Amino acid sequence: KNETAKNGDVYSISDVCDIVSTFLATAFRNSEERTPVAYGVAEKLSESFFARRNIEDGGAATTSSSNKPESTTGGSSSSSGHSQALLRIQLESDLLDMASRKADARR
């Protein structure tokens, strides 16, 4: 989307990755600068995804002192934590790949 996000707008994960990767490619000149930012964004996106999914499943997402969402539904937190870690790693990879391709295209 090329529209300005407003409160309540819902974007797909693909839309968000496209927007973030464009920002990374534009704002950071090299991969050494982009990488830590992409890692941070991927972590926040995966936390947000799992917190939202938990709320939609009827639980309430809370945040522990380590800023990791915790399930209050009594579900398997180790399985959820593993899934969240896998999602974060995949998002990191995808964001960096997309940003690198966009940065190369700008040169």
ChimeraX attribute file (.defattr): number of C-alpha atoms within 10 A of each C-alpha:
attribute: neighborCount
match mode: 1-to-1
recipient: residues
	/A:1	9
	/A:2	6
	/A:3	5
	/A:4	7
	/A:5	10
	/A:6	7
	/A:7	6
	/A:8	6
	/A:9	7
	/A:10	10
	/A:11	11
	/A:12	8
	/A:13	12
	/A:14	9
	/A:15	13
	/A:16	15
	/A:17	22
	/A:18	18
	/A:19	15
	/A:20	19
	/A:21	24
	/A:22	18
	/A:23	15
	/A:24	25
	/A:25	23
	/A:26	15
	/A:27	12
	/A:28	15
	/A:29	12
	/A:30	15
	/A:31	16
	/A:32	9
	/A:33	12
	/A:34	21
	/A:35	18
	/A:36	13
	/A:37	17
	/A:38	22
	/A:39	18
	/A:40	12
	/A:41	18
	/A:42	25
	/A:43	20
	/A:44	14
	/A:45	20
	/A:46	23
	/A:47	23
	/A:48	16
	/A:49	15
	/A:50	21
	/A:51	21
	/A:52	15
	/A:53	14
	/A:54	21
	/A:55	15
	/A:56	11
	/A:57	10
	/A:58	10
	/A:59	17
	/A:60	17
	/A:61	21
	/A:62	15
	/A:63	13
	/A:64	9
	/A:65	7
	/A:66	6
	/A:67	10
	/A:68	19
	/A:69	24
	/A:70	21
	/A:71	20
	/A:72	14
	/A:73	14
	/A:74	8
	/A:75	12
	/A:76	9
	/A:77	14
	/A:78	9
	/A:79	10
	/A:80	16
	/A:81	17
	/A:82	11
	/A:83	14
	/A:84	21
	/A:85	16
	/A:86	13
	/A:87	19
	/A:88	21
	/A:89	16
	/A:90	14
	/A:91	21
	/A:92	23
	/A:93	16
	/A:94	17
	/A:95	28
	/A:96	25
	/A:97	13
	/A:98	18
	/A:99	28
	/A:100	20
	/A:101	14
	/A:102	18
	/A:103	21
	/A:104	11
	/A:105	9
	/A:106	9
	/A:107	5
